[in-house]
Amino acid sequence: MVTRFDAHRLATIVGDQHVLTDADVMARYLVDWTGRRMGRADAIVRTRSTDEVSAVLSACAATGTAVVAQGGNTGLVGGSVPDDRVASNRAASTIVLSTERMTDIDTVDPVEMCVGVQAGATIAAIEAAAAAADLHFAIDLASRDSATAGGIVATNAGGVHVVRHGGTRAQVLGMEAVLADGRVIRRWNPLRKDNVGYDLPGLIAGSEGTLAVITGVLFTLVDPPGPTAVALIGVENADQIFVLVSKVRRAGLTVEAVELMTRAGVGLVVEAGARPALTGASAFQVLLEASGAQATERLAEVLNDAGVEDAVLDEGPAHALWELRERHTETIARASTTVPVKLDVTIRRRDLGQFIEDLDAVAAAVSFGCRPVVFGHAADGNLHVNLLDVPLPEQAALARRVLEMVIARGGSVSAEHGIGRDKRDWLAVARGDADVAVMRAIKNAVDPDNRLNPGAIFP
Ligand SMILES: Cc1cc2nc3c(=O)[nH]c(=O)nc-3n(C[C@H](O)[C@H](O)[C@H](O)COP(=O)(O)OP(=O)(O)OC[C@H]3O[C@@H](n4cnc5c(N)ncnc54)[C@H](O)[C@@H]3O)c2cc1C
């Protein structure tokens, strides 16, 4: 028989002041970053340690309480707040387990080149610790001040340096995570090679809080990039980007980031106060960061030799140029008259230009008016599609139309943000029957009562 969750027992584990039940205090944990997803929960429980998370999950197992892990709440697919529909259909209760108090960062190990962090440590804090030891954390997102270790691992976040270092999963050397029944999995060893059985940290990475609550991560660190140069380049044709990137590599430079923006997106950001950098009106603006000795001079040579006319170049960190790219997400959120439709997709690189043209045509053809703004991590073929001003009743159909276009082109309906609640109906479209059956079997094996983030990933 299901009983109600035991607030008193939870309070004895984490302390009274860390079991929040007041509606006003809970509100900010129950709405996602986009403002689109609002959920319900019986309490927000703010744990401080792995032991507390383990005890909380055991207590929740005893009462059949669902647990939604939440880090910085910057996720963009509705995975970090409880599902209102699922919550209301459940006989039992739901808590949000917030890791915001779990911010410890161990001393950086300069020999093993790694750092152990608690799940709630932010990307910015991890990078600050790495930089203080003359090392560098490979993951960087515009949400760096809020997004947490647990969140980026749970979503297998990408960001701007995937082209150089790979995504978050590739940075995970070890992990501590708590299963639905409170048992703790701990693999915490900086060994670079350790092929003993299944790669459980690799599986939990990208599982969006549905398999375990991550409490700590042992991240690999990398050497800092050295002198960098940043070019903002106007191009008419998306294919030109990849030719240029190849030339930059052949010139002996290391490509650190390749970000794509469109005329429409840069226009919005400039209207919002950012300084324009290019004089031309090219269809695309590409921000290319490269590193190496005399990076600025050598990058300038490559652009000259390639006959690029519409470009500006700056020594790294080139904040003013990066600002044009980094302000996109927030500016778009503010510029749209309705909550924008946001879709994070991957398109084969050769199809990028045509896909953007098709998208513009779809937006132009709708009767209600819609401004498409696309930007993203070009080197990975990863586009963030934003459709502004779309009336709420039209949003689902338009999103479906775009995702169908992605699938028709052999792309992916989720590049780096995950499935969350927004895209769960696409799981079976994007993956085969056997594939989905194995995912469900794994979920059932570790969380048979479906209490960890119910409603995320699986429809
Ligand atoms: C301005 C902006 C820019 C962004 N840029 C990028 C980008 O370039 N690349 C990219 O990939 N994403 C980007 N994002 C999306 C977002 O920042 C990432 O998805 C990030 O990984 C979420 O981290 P978080 O700590 O905020 O997680 P949350 O939003 O709190 O949670 C996200 C998911 O992870 C789960 N989760 C969180 N913590 C844990 C834990 N400890 N254990 C188990 N599960 C957990 C949640 O249940 C949820 O399913 C951006 C977002 C914003 C607002």
The ligand as an SDF file (V2000), in Angstrom:
LIG
                    3D

 53 58  0  0  0  0  0  0  0  0999 V2000
   21.4930   30.2370  -21.5990 C   0  0  0  0  0  0  0  0  0  0  0  0
   21.5540   28.7430  -21.7330 C   0  0  0  0  0  0  0  0  0  0  0  0
   22.5370   28.1740  -22.5530 C   0  0  0  0  0  0  0  0  0  0  0  0
   22.6190   26.7830  -22.6620 C   0  0  0  0  0  0  0  0  0  0  0  0
   23.5870   26.2500  -23.4760 N   0  0  0  0  0  0  0  0  0  0  0  0
   23.6880   24.9090  -23.5820 C   0  0  0  0  0  0  0  0  0  0  0  0
   24.6850   24.3300  -24.4300 C   0  0  0  0  0  0  0  0  0  0  0  0
   25.4510   25.0150  -25.1080 O   0  0  0  0  0  0  0  0  0  0  0  0
   24.7580   22.9820  -24.4610 N   0  0  0  0  0  0  0  0  0  0  0  0
   23.9340   22.1700  -23.7250 C   0  0  0  0  0  0  0  0  0  0  0  0
   24.0680   20.9380  -23.7790 O   0  0  0  0  0  0  0  0  0  0  0  0
   22.9830   22.7090  -22.9380 N   0  0  0  0  0  0  0  0  0  0  0  0
   22.8320   24.0380  -22.8510 C   0  0  0  0  0  0  0  0  0  0  0  0
   21.8550   24.5740  -22.0500 N   0  0  0  0  0  0  0  0  0  0  0  0
   20.9310   23.6840  -21.3300 C   0  0  0  0  0  0  0  0  0  0  0  0
   21.3430   23.3750  -19.8710 C   0  0  0  0  0  0  0  0  0  0  0  0
   22.1720   24.3580  -19.3210 O   0  0  0  0  0  0  0  0  0  0  0  0
   22.0120   21.9950  -19.7890 C   0  0  0  0  0  0  0  0  0  0  0  0
   21.0730   20.9940  -20.1460 O   0  0  0  0  0  0  0  0  0  0  0  0
   22.5800   21.6520  -18.4160 C   0  0  0  0  0  0  0  0  0  0  0  0
   23.2430   20.4170  -18.5170 O   0  0  0  0  0  0  0  0  0  0  0  0
   21.5360   21.5490  -17.3060 C   0  0  0  0  0  0  0  0  0  0  0  0
   22.2100   21.5390  -16.0480 O   0  0  0  0  0  0  0  0  0  0  0  0
   21.3990   21.8790  -14.7100 P   0  0  0  0  0  0  0  0  0  0  0  0
   22.3040   21.7090  -13.5600 O   0  0  0  0  0  0  0  0  0  0  0  0
   20.7590   23.2080  -14.8510 O   0  0  0  0  0  0  0  0  0  0  0  0
   20.3340   20.7110  -14.7230 O   0  0  0  0  0  0  0  0  0  0  0  0
   18.7620   20.8030  -14.4610 P   0  0  0  0  0  0  0  0  0  0  0  0
   18.1380   21.7200  -15.4490 O   0  0  0  0  0  0  0  0  0  0  0  0
   18.5030   21.0500  -13.0470 O   0  0  0  0  0  0  0  0  0  0  0  0
   18.3480   19.3050  -14.8230 O   0  0  0  0  0  0  0  0  0  0  0  0
   18.4530   18.8190  -16.1340 C   0  0  0  0  0  0  0  0  0  0  0  0
   18.1760   17.3020  -16.1160 C   0  0  0  0  0  0  0  0  0  0  0  0
   19.1920   16.6470  -15.3660 O   0  0  0  0  0  0  0  0  0  0  0  0
   18.6350   15.9600  -14.2470 C   0  0  0  0  0  0  0  0  0  0  0  0
   19.5450   16.1660  -13.1100 N   0  0  0  0  0  0  0  0  0  0  0  0
   19.9960   17.3310  -12.6050 C   0  0  0  0  0  0  0  0  0  0  0  0
   20.8400   17.0920  -11.5850 N   0  0  0  0  0  0  0  0  0  0  0  0
   20.8960   15.7490  -11.4350 C   0  0  0  0  0  0  0  0  0  0  0  0
   21.5840   14.8840  -10.5470 C   0  0  0  0  0  0  0  0  0  0  0  0
   22.3810   15.3520   -9.5890 N   0  0  0  0  0  0  0  0  0  0  0  0
   21.4130   13.5540  -10.6860 N   0  0  0  0  0  0  0  0  0  0  0  0
   20.6010   13.0450  -11.6460 C   0  0  0  0  0  0  0  0  0  0  0  0
   19.9200   13.8180  -12.5080 N   0  0  0  0  0  0  0  0  0  0  0  0
   20.0690   15.1580  -12.4080 C   0  0  0  0  0  0  0  0  0  0  0  0
   17.2580   16.5770  -14.0370 C   0  0  0  0  0  0  0  0  0  0  0  0
   16.3820   15.6660  -13.4130 O   0  0  0  0  0  0  0  0  0  0  0  0
   16.8690   16.9210  -15.4550 C   0  0  0  0  0  0  0  0  0  0  0  0
   16.3520   15.7790  -16.0940 O   0  0  0  0  0  0  0  0  0  0  0  0
   21.7200   25.9500  -21.9430 C   0  0  0  0  0  0  0  0  0  0  0  0
   20.7430   26.5410  -21.1250 C   0  0  0  0  0  0  0  0  0  0  0  0
   20.6530   27.9100  -21.0250 C   0  0  0  0  0  0  0  0  0  0  0  0
   19.6130   28.4860  -20.1130 C   0  0  0  0  0  0  0  0  0  0  0  0
  1  2  1  0
  2  3  1  0
  2 52  2  0
  3  4  2  0
  4  5  1  0
  4 50  1  0
  5  6  2  0
  6  7  1  0
  6 13  1  0
  7  8  2  0
  7  9  1  0
  9 10  1  0
 10 11  2  0
 10 12  1  0
 12 13  2  0
 13 14  1  0
 14 15  1  0
 14 50  1  0
 15 16  1  0
 16 17  1  0
 16 18  1  0
 18 19  1  0
 18 20  1  0
 20 21  1  0
 20 22  1  0
 22 23  1  0
 23 24  1  0
 24 25  2  0
 24 26  1  0
 24 27  1  0
 27 28  1  0
 28 29  2  0
 28 30  1  0
 28 31  1  0
 31 32  1  0
 32 33  1  0
 33 34  1  0
 33 48  1  0
 34 35  1  0
 35 36  1  0
 35 46  1  0
 36 37  1  0
 36 45  1  0
 37 38  2  0
 38 39  1  0
 39 40  1  0
 39 45  2  0
 40 41  1  0
 40 42  2  0
 42 43  1  0
 43 44  2  0
 44 45  1  0
 46 47  1  0
 46 48  1  0
 48 49  1  0
 50 51  2  0
 51 52  1  0
 52 53  1  0
M  END
$$$$
